[in-house]
Structures are given as C-alpha cells and as structure tokens.
Amino acid sequence: MKSDSLEWCKKQIRGLKVVKPNENIAQAYIKKAESALNMLNSAFDKNEVDWIVTTSYYAKYFALYSVFAKCGIKCEIHDCTINAMKMLFVDQNLMSVELYKDIDQSKDLRMELQYYAYKEFDRDNVMKLAHSAPDFVLKMQECLQSFGASEIEVIRKKLEAL
C-alpha cells in the first residue's frame, strides 16, 4: 500500500498512532513553528531560496503537528501526517482544503529542491508558498483554541475506525 492510505500509515512503526492528547506537546510544536517563521524571515533577508522553502514548510508542518498532539495523534511520516490532515480534518470540515493543498505543495517543493537540486524552480510559486506560512500557522493556532473535547473525540474515533 502507499502512504496516501491511512491503513498503510497505521501499520508502519513510525506511522499514525492514537496516543494521549497532550496540550504541552501541542504548545511546544507551536513554539517550533514560530521559531521556523523567525528563521524564514532571516532566509528572506538573505534571499536563500533553499532555506525559504525549508523553513516555510517546517513552520507549517510543526503547526499542523501541534494540532495532532492536541488531538492525541502521533505520526513520524510526513506524507501520512499530511494525508491524515485531509481525511481527519479537511474531510470533516474542521480545516479548509486550501490549507491541505498549501502544506502538500510545500512538502513537494521542499523535497524537489532537496533531492533534485539541478532542476529549475518556479520562483513565484516558491514565494507564494513561503508567504503563506504565517497565515497557515495562525490557522493552526485557531484550531488549537477552537477544538474542544467533542471535535477531538470525533477525530480520534475516525482514526481508530480505519
């Protein structure tokens, strides 16, 4: 099976797991997201495209992961985390499809620049995705504040049922 299947993701050692929700871990990941945003500003100042892409992606990923921690979901496989975002949050109308597309495209761009350094890249797309990072982090912070016990229970039950 592929990593876009949550069933496959649940079977992996470092894949999707239901764990105890943890507000402290959620806050630690939001701090990591904010730190990545700070580094993104530095990368912008120095016009370091690789680091612009990397730090903007990780700001988004850490912010998303903070929501996972609050809900009691652990996953160390990025593709699985992002696909779980779609199935558990977007498909339940708890997050917008635009947020999912944004982080998925950011992940793909990061991998492309990291593993295919010889390829040309679309600078406009790089900048569009990088400039969306602060808003993405803000949206995840809003989710942290708005998700209550009932939303978290629905998300956990959906994951457990897969």
Secondary structure by P-SEA (a helix, b strand, c coil): cccccaaaaaacccccccccccaaaaaaaaaaaaaaaaaaaaaaaacaaaaaaaaaaaaaaaaaaaaaaaabbbbccaaaaaaaaaacccccccccaaaaaaaaaaaaaaaaaaccccccccaaaaaaaaaaaaaaaaaaaaaaacccaaaaaaaaaaaaac
